[in-house]
């Protein structure tokens, strides 16, 4: 049918009233995913997904050699460990039980979260979840075994990851089901160029070029420092002159035809000056000249080069420029630096929280308690962040002083108690404390009025002084009438 014929048919149906008016409607829900999650896994059989970044070992060595790189990585990992918080659940028994799992497993959860946060620097991190049923017949968390990123690859099919593949020290490969793996990836918030959710986007890839430049500058600076200490020397000789070559005993060496062996005077002087590096002594012909030279490169030049490269390293890791000088809690600038830093780390911490809940807490609650609705959450423990605690206390006190919040409100009191590390009180405990305070005030008032608070009887009146018929006037005063 041509477009003209279709237009005529449409007009005819419209005139006959056989075309129903169009109304927008909500589409019917349909389950399932159409697109692939991992674009590199396209077949229906297991395929190994290799890391396209070949410098992973170089990034680790960079962190071990450069103190600034090490400080940047450790700072972000430590902040991530603090920001995780503590597990919370509406059911206090479940909350205590899960927190006991996290506290009693092998190693510290804080330490393991810090190692998982190395995904920011290296692109990704992984850990194997180990459960056990050896404790009172319950399923419990035994360990989170953090794995070496240089020995990890992944396997999958049909666009999904099925296994983590780990190269053991023996050379054998072990497959770990993906549901038993914590897999943290850097680069969910901002991806530049090719996006790979398996191995992420390592911050060290950007810092590495500045590190190599810094190494070259430091090498040149050490050579310059050595030359500055020993001094540079300029040797002058006549290039038209030749000198005889002598052996170690000072005897002239001869050619096969018996003539003396000669060489350029410039070359002979250069060989003599090589002795300056080891012996600092040389002897030359009186026709030659040797003069000291001042170094051309100043200390400020090397410092400028290193400062530029260090700034590049800080920016690569997203560290505010003055954070190691100003700190994070000394001034308003320090607090702003902390806010910028924490906003970058939050993406990784969010992933760690979600995976702890999904792959550890959720199975444990289902297996042991049959819980299927609320699996709890992680709340930030602000007591570990003294700057946040101090700011929160100041805000509460300011709000109470301005009468924005009532001082007697139980929620306000508990928020202040919690920030100061004091135990919070319930409504019943608050009422009991208030009653005790009222009784104390009542008893104090009774005693002040001279009433016995136990018997309720009045106090014994003080004896009055006996009256005299006449008073003795004081000298210089008129007697009282």
Buried (B, 14 or more C-beta within 10 A) or exposed (E): EEEEEEEEEEEEEEEEEEEEEEEEEEEEEEEEEEEEEBEBBEEEEEBEBEBEBEBBEBBBEBBEEBEBBEBBBBBBBBBBBBBBBBBEBEBEEBBEBBBEBBEEBEEEBBEBBBBBBBBBBBBBBBBBBEBEEEEEEBBBBBBBBBBEBEBBBBBBBBBEBBBBBBBEEEEEBEEBEBEBBBBBBBBBEEEEEEEBBBBBBBBBBBBBEBBEBBBEBBEEBEEBBEBBEEEBEEBEBEEEBBBEBEEEEEEEEEEEEEEEEBEBBBBBBEEBBEEBEEEEEBEBBEEBEBEEEEEEBEEEEBEEBBEEBBEBBBBBBBBBEEBBEBBBBEEEBBBBBBEEBBEBBBBBBBBBBEBBBEBBBBBBBEBBBEBEEEBBEBEBEBEBBEBBBEBBBEEBEEBBEEEEBEEEEBEBBBBBEBBEEEEBBEEEEBEEEEEEEEEEEEEEEBEEEEBEEEEEEEEEEEEEEEEEEEEEEEEEEEEEE
